Amino acid sequence: MTARHVLLYADVDLNVIDGSSIWVASVADALHRAGARVDVLARSAVTDFRVTAPLVGRDGITIVDPGQESLVVRGRRMDPAAAAAAVDRLDQAARYDAVIVRGREVCRTIAAEQVASGKLWSYLTDIPQSALGLGAKDAADLTAIAEWSVRILCQTEQLKGFLERIVPAVAGKTVLLPPIVPAEAFTTNRPSTRGDTLQLVYSGKYAPRWRTLEMCSIPGDLQAAGLDARLTMIGDKIHSSPTDPEYKDRMRKALESSPGVVWAGGVARSEALAAMGAADIALAWRDPDLDSSLELSTKLLEFGALGVPTVLNRTPMHEELVGTDYPLFVDTYESVLEALTIGGRDDESLQTASKRLSQVAANFSADEAAKRLAAVLDEIGLRRSRTLGRTESPETTVLVAGHDLKFFKSIMSVLGDLGDVTLTVDRWKGVDRHDAALSAERLRDADVVVCEWTLGNAVWYSHNKRPGQRLVARLHRIEIETTYPSDIDADAVDAIVCVGPHMAGLVSERFGLPAEKIVVVPNAIDHASFVRPKRPGAEFVLGMVGVLPALKRLDLAFDLVKALRTYDSRFMLRVKSTPPWGVPWVWKRESERDYFAATMRRLSADSDLAEAVVFDPPGADVAEWFRGVGWITSMSDFESFHLAAAEGMASGAVPLIRTWPGADSIYGGRWLHEDVDAMAAQVLATLEDGSWQRRGAEASADVARFDLNAVAAAWTDVLAGRDVATGPFWPELEGNA
């Protein structure tokens, strides 16, 4: 495969040693390891090579000086507008495969100027990290960036989930790019024995919330308590404080004159790692205001790779990384002194901390980052290399028409990447309401029409298409309850796509549609985006996504969690759904209103059940939501496919699927259960024998056959009029007779 060509730009100063500049060097290295050619665009001329030295002279990595390339006046640094213009100019010349940009304002400018179309990978750190801190401008900026980006790079799972929750346009585009630990950190030798003096180290910037001023008092206070200690402070970037004008001067004075403190200043990365590795204990203690941060400290991981035990705040993220019983968790200054005193006299606690951090750091190596980046580059390259390949024309305009495109959105994203396809949309106002003039205009220019849902849209297009135009209609479950499939002109429809084998047979039988025109292609799942680590306690959480209409059987989910809680009160049910009054056609039906009223009354009548059930709002953050769910329920009376079940399985949630008609042909008998009692028995047996994680992994592997790329490939065959190989979607499933 031809090496991918990538442009990397960050709105940071590569002449200053700090986390953001080190990030640039690390990502460039990882991209190079992934087989890419990398152009690193500097914000200004590089005159200090301590950060970029590992990149200089490497074949396949070029550092672009904006002054030399006449992208900015020599000696000046680029502002976001100039950077966007520079990115555009370089992209026009080099035709990059990907343009990776760090910095909210420059990403916003690139999106506004529509630079690097179809290539922008945005990496955002300078954003609010709580919903309360998110203003209208923040939301507008992030939405604009997400809509223009093909990928959103996120440092942590927590940040991914937060962005997916607050910016729906982000969903389906997030890629995890954690901090990258340099290879040399894993090979730097540590002293084999400890000396009489406790060697402490801090590396990074100096700022109030990083507690660096307080750290300078630690050696003196330990000395007063009878413990000889020395603290090496690495780094030369002292921040100002808007609330403390004298902070910068006091910080510098503390570095220069505090007893027991040695200020190493800014040094090359290899020197910094050597000094860090020589310490007995590292300091990563911060202000409690940062405990809710969605970012992970690269320095913490570097200490882990070096095997240096590290004092750090107890936060949910840190507990998830190193365990709740990590021996060097701290909060106050006094607890820091206590931890250092114990660590200075107890090798066992330091060995435990060192081992935990080393195990964590192994997952953040440059090689691991290279694998992640290579996978994304290969996926995008594969999509761009594909074509629809219709023999009738070298270029094809595909029109997608429907009132609700949420289930087809992922397929559309792939179709839009095909080199010979122009994608257009006719969004209907309802199942049979539309702008007829607009539909006629869209139809006039279309070569292929896809009707998402076989409702009024399929009826209209089947009666209005021209000879030579190809018409494909996709049918879900709801159409079975209508007469629309009977009203279409079957002769005008070239293919009818059903999402499951059972539905295909039912449609042919009920509506008399020609069997030879029916193709079975499953719903698509972006499998990789759902594969995320489960949160502690997920094994006791049942999940249900979508409870509308009543045939989804929320009442049975209530029965299941109630039955399980007779054995263990930790069991709970999380429901992610629009409420019934939020969907007009559901709320209009008296039978639906009566059902949901009766079901919800159970909560007010049963305090234990009410305590066990949590309702979460609908949203694009489904993949993140599934991190807290260990079992995905499918309690329905009838489904065409039940996408939520497949997505839950992809996440590693073990499925509990009721035997609705056709479920076995999609998911196999292994995951099916006749009733609530059988489901409860399976849950308890699985937890008792310790197989929950294994079964979750097997469920995830099972639905990998529905991955977006495979399903989209089948759709290109459908749209081009070729025979569709659907066998891989419907193998002989385990548990079927």
N, C-alpha and C positions, 0 to 999 in steps of 0.2 A: 504494500500500500504506500502511496506517495506520502512523504512527510507533510504533516499539517503545518501551515504557516500561521503563527499567532503573534498578534501585537499585544503587549502588556503595558498599561499605563496606570500609575497611581498618583494621586494628587498629594505627593509627599516629597520631601527633600532627601535625595539619595546621598547628600553630603553629611547628613546627621545620623548618628547611630541611635535608632530607637526601634520599637516594635514594628512600626509601619514600614520603615525602609528595609528592615530585615525581611519582612513579609515579601517585598518585591523580589529580593534576591532568592528567597526560598521558592517562590512560585515559579520564577524563571528556571531555576534548577530542576524543579519537579516536571515542568513542561518539557524541558530538554530530555530528561530521563524517560518521558513518555513518548519520545521520538519526534517531537515537534521542533521546527525551526522557530526561534523566538527573537522578536525585536522588542527591546525594552526602551520605551520612550521616556527619557528623563524630563523632569519638570524644568530643570535648568542645567547648565553645563556641570558635569561631574568633575570636581577638582580634588575631592577627598575620596580615595578609593578603598577605604576600610570596609565599606559595605559591599561594594561591587567587585572587589578583587577576585572572589571566587568565580566570577562570570567572565572576566576579561580574558581574551585569548582563546576561549572555548569555541570550537567549530560548531556553528549552528546557533550561537547567541550573539546578537549585535546590540550594543547600547547606542541609542540614537540621541545625539546632542541636538536639541531643538535650534540652537543658535547656528551651528554649522550647516544644518539643513534649511536655514532661512525660515524656520517655522515661528521664530520669535527673534526680537532684537538681541544680538549677542550680549550676554551678561544679565539678561532679564529672565525672570521666571514666568512661566505661563500661568495665566488665570484660567478658570474653567472655559471661557469662551475661546481663548487661544488654543487651549488643549483640544477642544472639540474640533476646531478647524484643522489642527495638526493631525488628529486622528483621521479626519476625512481625507486630507491630502495624502497621507501615507497609505490609507486603504485604497484610494483610487489608483495608486501606483502599484501596490503589491497584491491587491485582491486577497486579503487575508481570509483564512478559514474561520477564525474567531478573533474577536477583539475584547480583551479582558480589561475592565476599568474599575479601579477602586476610588470611591469618593462619591458621596451623594450629589454634590452640586455639579460636578463634571458629568456624572451619569444623567442627571436631569437635563443638562444643556445638550448633551448628545441626543437624548430622546426628543427634546424640543426641536432641534435642528434636523432630526431624522438622519443622523450620521450612522454609518456602519449597519445598514439595514440587514436584518436577518443574521447578524453576527455578534451582537453585543452580549457579553456576559458581565453582569453587574455584581460587584462585591461591595456591600454596604455595611459599614460599622458605625458611621456617624449619624445615627438615627435614634429617635426616642425608643426606649426599651420597655415601655409599659403603655397600656391603652390610655391611662390617665394622662400621660405626657404627650399623647399624639394629638396635634392640632389639625385644623382643616387643611392648612398648607402642607403639613407633613403627609397627610393622607393623599392629597392631590399629587404631590411630588412622587411619592412611592408608587402610586397607581400608574402614573405616566411612565416611570422608569420600568415598572414590571411589564406594561403592555408593549414597550419597545424592545425589551430584552428577550433573548431566546433562552437564557439561563440566568438564574439568580444564585450566586454562590453564597453559602451561609457557613459561618464558622462552627456552629454547634447545632445539634438537634433542637435545642431550646429556641434558638433564633429562627430556625426554619419554621417551627410550629407557631411562633409569635407572628411572623410575617404572613403566614398562610391564614391565620385567624383574622388579622386586621386589614389585609390587602388581598381580597379574593383573586385579583389578577395574577398574583404570585403562584397560585396553586398549579402544580404540574410543571413548573419551571425550576423549582429549587434543586440545587445540588449541594451536597455536603462537602465543604472544603475546610477541614479542621486546620488548626495550627500545624506547622510543619517543623519537625525537629531535625536539625542538620545531621547528616550521617556521622560526622566526626564526634558528635556528642555521645554516640553509642560506643565509640572506640577510645575515647579519652581515658587514660589510666588514672585511677584514684589511689591515694596513699594507702598502703596496706595496714598501717598502724596509726593510731591517734597519738598526738603529742599531749603534753601537759596542759597546753592552752586550748580552750574550746574555740575552734575556728568557725566563724559565722560569715555568711556572704549574702549580699543583695546585689541584684543586677537589674537595671532598667532605668526608668525616668524618675525624677524627683518631683513629687507633687503632694499637696496636702492629703488627698484621700488615699495615697499610697503609703502613708504613715512613715515616710522616709525621715522626717525630722525627728519623730519619736524614736526611730530605730537607732539614731546616733547616741541616744542615752543608754542603750542596752548594755554595752560593755562595762561602763562605769557602775551601773546598778548591779550587774552580776558580780563585779569585783568587790563591791561593798558587801555582797552576800557570801563572799568567800570563794567565788568561782572565777578563775582567770579566763578572760575571753577577749577575742580580737574580731572585729567586724570589718570585712573588706567591702567597700561600696564601689560598684562598677557602673560606669555611665557618666555622661557629661551634660545631659539635657535637664536643666533646672527650669521648671515651669513657674510662671507668675500666678499669683492668686488674686482674683478680683475682689475678694473680701479681706485680704491681708496684704497690703502694699509692701510690707517689709519681709514677706515670706522668703522671697528669692535671696535676699541678703542673709537672712538668718540661716537658711538652708546651706548656703555656701560656707558660712562661718562654721556651722556644725560639722560639715564634711572636712573642713581643714583643721579644726582644732579640738574636736571631741576626743576625750581619752579612750584609747583602744580602737579608734576608727582609722582605717587606712583608705584614703580615697584614690582609687586606681584611675579614675577618669574614664574617658572614652578610649577603648582599645579595639583592635581588630577582633573579629568573632572568634578566631582560633585561640587568641590570648584570653579572651573573656571566658571561653569554655574551660580552658586549663585552670584559671583562677577559681571558677565556680566548682569544678570537680575536686579541688584541693580542700574544700570546706567540709566540716563535720555536719553542719546543719545550715540550711538556707532559709531565708526569710521571704515569705510571700503574704505577709499579714497586711490587710487593708481595712479601710474604714467600712463600717457596717452598711453604709449607703450603697456600697458596691456588691453587697451580698446577693442582690437580685439581678445582677448583670447577666446577660445572655451570652457573654463572651467568655472564652477560656484563655487563661494566661499561657502564652507560649513559653515564658520563662519557667513556669511550674513544670511543664513537660520536659524542658531541657534539663532541669534538675533531676527529674525522674530518669531520663536517659543516662545521666551521669551517675545515678545511684545515690544522689545526695538527699537525705531525709529533709523534709521541708515543712516549716511551720506555716499553716494556712487557715483561713477562716472556715468555719463549719457552714456550708451552704448546701442546698439541695443538689446542685450540680456536682459539688465536690464529694458529697456523700455517695452519689451515684457512681462517681469515678473510683473512689478509693475505699468505700465502705463506711458505714456509720461508726465503726469502732477504730478508725484510724487514730493512732496515738498522739498526733501533733496538731489536732484541731485547737484553735484558740479564738477568742473574741476580744477581750480587754488587754491592755498593756500588762496588767498583773498576770494574766493567764499566759502571756508570751514568756514572761520571766520564769513562771513556774514550769512551762513546757521545756524551756532551755535548760533550766536547772536539773530537771529530771533526766532530760536527754544527755546532759553532760556527764551524768553518773550512771546511766542505765543503757548499756549497749543493746539490750534486747529490744527496747522500744524503737531505737533508731534503726535496727535491722528490719523490724516489721515495717516501719514507714518506708524505708529504702526499697524493700521488695515490692510493696504495693505500688509505689510510684513507677518503678522500673517496668512492671507488668503493664501499667497503663500506657506509658510512653511508647512501648513497642508498636502500638497501633497508630502512632502519629509520625512515622518515619517518612523521609522523602520518597522512598520506594512505594509506600502505601499511598501517598498523595499522587504519585505518578500513575499508579494503577487507576485511581479514581478519574483523573484527568484524561487518561488514554481512553477509558471506557466512554466518556462523554464525547470526546473528539471523534472516536470511531463511529459512535451512534449518529452524530450529526453528519459526518462524512458519508455514511451509508445512506442516510435519507436523501442527501443532495445528489448522490450518484444514481438514485432511482428515477425512473420515468414511468409514466402511465403506459406509453408505448402503443397507443392505438394505431392500427394500420391505416385508418381512414385519413389521419391528419397528423402532422408533426407537432402541432400545438392543439391543446384541448381546453375549452372553457367548461368547468364543472360548476353547476349551480346547485346549491343545497337549499331546500325550501322546507320550512316547518315552523311551528309555534314554540317549540321547546327543543333546543339543540344541545342540552347539557350532556346527553348520553353519546352524542356524535362529535362533541367538541374535540376530543383527542384524535379521532380519525381525521377531522378537518385539519388539525395542525400538521399531520403527516402529509396529507394531500397537498397542502399549501407549499410544502418543501419540494415537491416533485418538479423536476426541471422543465417539464413540458406542459405544466398545468397552470391555468389561471382560475382561481377560486372566487366565486361570487355567492352572495347569500340573499334569499328572499325570506325575511322573517315575518311570519304570519302573526296576526293579533290574537288569534284563537284557533280552535281546531277547524273552523270553517269561515273565519273572518280574515280578510286580507285586502290589500290595495290592488285591485285587479289590473289597473294600468301599470303599476310597478311590476307586478308578476309578468305581464305580457312583455314589458321591456326587457326584463331579465331573461325571459324565455327566448326572445329573439336572438340573443347573443350566445346562447348556451349550445354546447355540443352534447353534454350529458347532464341529466337532471336527476338529483337524488331527493326523494321525498322522505324526510325523517318523520316517522309515524305515517301509517296508511289511513289518513283521515281525510278531511276536506281538501287538503293540499294535493293528495294523490288523485282524488276524483277530478279536481280542476285541471291538473297537468295532464292527466291521461286523456282528457277530452280536448285539450288545446295544443298538445305538442305537434310539431311538424314532422313529416316523413324525414328520416335520416337522423333524427335526434334520438338518443338513447335515454330511456326512462327506467329508473330503479326506485322501488319503494321498499322501505324497511318497516316491518311490522313488529309491534311489541305485544303487550298483553291487553291493554285497554281497548284496542280495536275489536277484540272478540265480542265486546258488549255493545257494539254499534253496528250500523248497516253500511258504513262507508266502504268496507272491502267489496261489498256486493255492488256498489254503485260505480266502481271504477271501470274503465274500458279495458278489459283484460288483454285485448289484442294489442293495445297501445303500450302496455307495460312489458318491458324486456326482461326484467328480473324482479322477483319479490324475495327480499332477504328476511329470514326469520332467525331469531337469536338462539333457538334450541330445537333439537330434533322433534320433540313432542309437539311443539307449537307448529312446526312445519306440517305435520300430519293433520293436526286439527284445522288449520287454515284451509288446506286443500279440501278436506271433507266438508267443512261447514259452509264455505263460500264458493266452492266449485272452481277455485282458481287452478289453472293448469299445473300439475305437479312438476312438469319439466321446466317451468319457469321459477320454481321455488329453490332457493339456495340457503343453506344453513351456515351462517357465519356468527360466531358468538359476539357478545359484547366485549369490548377491549378494556384491559386494566393496565395502567402504567406500573407494572409489577415492581420495578426497582424503587419507585417513590414510596411504596408502602413498606418496604423492608427496613424497619427501624427498630432499635432496641426497646424492649418492653420496660415499663416502669415497675418498680417494686410493688408487689401486691396485685398485679394485673391478673394473676391466676384466679383471683376471687371475684373478678368483674365480668359480668355478662354484658354484651353490647347489642343494641338494636338500632339500625339506621333506617328511618322512614317508617311511620306507623299508619300512613294513609294509603288507601281507604281502610275500612274496618277489616277487610279480608286479610290484612297483614297480621291480625290477631295479637294485639298488644296484651289482651287479657291472658293469653297463654304464657307470655313472657312474665307477667306478674305471677302466674301460678308456679312457674319454674323457680324464680328467685325465692318465692315464699317456701317452696318445698326444700330448697337447699339451705335456707336459714334455720330450718329445724335441726340441721346438723352442725352448722357453723355460722355465727352471726356476722362474719366478715364478708359473706357473699352480698353483692349488690348488683343492681341493673342500671346501666346508663343508656338513655334513649336520646338519640340525636335525630331531630325531626322538626319539620314545620308543624305547628299545632293545627288541629282540624279546622278551627275557625279562620285559619290563614289561607285556606284554599276554598274559593267560592263554590266550586261545583260539589265539593264534599259537604260543605256546611249547608248547602241548599237541601240536601236529602235528609228527610226526617229520620230514616233508619240509621244513617250515619251519626246524626246528632244524638239519637237515643243510645246508640252503642257506646260512644265516647263518654257520654254523661254517666252511664252506668259503670263503665270501666274506671273512670276517675273517682267516682264516689267510693270505690274500694279503698282509695288512699286515705280519705277522711275518716273512714270507718275502721281502719286498721293501722295503728301507729307504727307497728313493726314494719309493715309493708311500705308505709310512707317514708320511713327512715332508710329503707333499702333502695329506693328508686330516685334517680337523679335525671332531670331533663336538661339536655344541652341544646343550644340553638343550632339550627342548620347552618352550614357554611362550607367554605372550600377547604377547611382545615381537617378533612376527614382522616388523612393519613396520620397526622399528628395525634388526633383524637384516639385512633386505634392503638397508640402506644400504651394507653392505660386500660385496654380491653383484652382479656384473655380468652374469651369465648364469643363467637359471633352467632347470633340466633337468626334462624329463618323459620318463623312460626306460621307462615301464610297458608291459606286454603289453596291458593293457586298463584303461580308465577310463570313468566315466560323464561326468565333466566335468573333473576335476583342478583343484580350486580353487587349489592352491598355484601352478600355472602362471599362472593369471589374476592372483593377488596379486603374483607376481614381476614380471609384465609391467606391472602398475599402478605398481610401484616404479621402472620404467625399466630393469629387467633384460631383456636380450634373450633371448627364449625359444629353447630347443633342444628341440623336441618330436618324439619318435619317432612314426612313423605308426601309432599304435594305432587300432583300429576306431572311427570316428566323430570322430577328432580334427579332420579337415578341416572337418566340419560346425559345429564350435565355433570353431576358431582360424584356419581357412583354410590353404591349402596353402603360403603364404609362409613360415610358421614351422616347417614340418614337414621331417623328414629321415629318410631310409630307414635309416641306420645310423650307427655311431659315427664312421666315417671321414668321412662327409658333414658331420657336426656339427663335427668338428675342422677340416675345410677351411673351413667357414663362419666359425668363430671367428677363424682366422688371417687370412682374407681381410678380415674386417671390421676387425680391428685394423690391418692393413696399409694399408687405404685411408682410415682415420680416421673411419669412419662409425658407430662403436659408440654414441656419445651420440645421434646422430640416430636410429638404429634403435631405441634404447631409448625415446626419446620417441614414436616411431611405435607401438611396442608398447603403451605406456601409453595412448595415444589410442585404440588399437584396442579395448581392453577397458573403456573408459569406458562402453560400452553395457551392461555388467553392474553398473553402479553401484547401490548400495543403494536409492536413492530410486526409480529406475525399476523395479527388480525388486519392491520393496515395493508399488508402485502396481499392478503386475500381480497380486500376491497379493491385494490388496483386491478385485479383480475376481473372482478365483477363489473367494474366501470368500463373496462376495456372490452368486455364481451368475451373474455377467455374462459376456458374451463377452470373451475376453482377446486383446488385440492383441499378439501375440508377434513380429510381423514385425521390429520394430526390433532385437530381440536376435539375429536370424539373417539379416542382410543377405547379399547375394551377396558371398562373401568372396574377396578377392584370392588368386589362385593356384589356385582350384578350377576344375576343368574345367566 
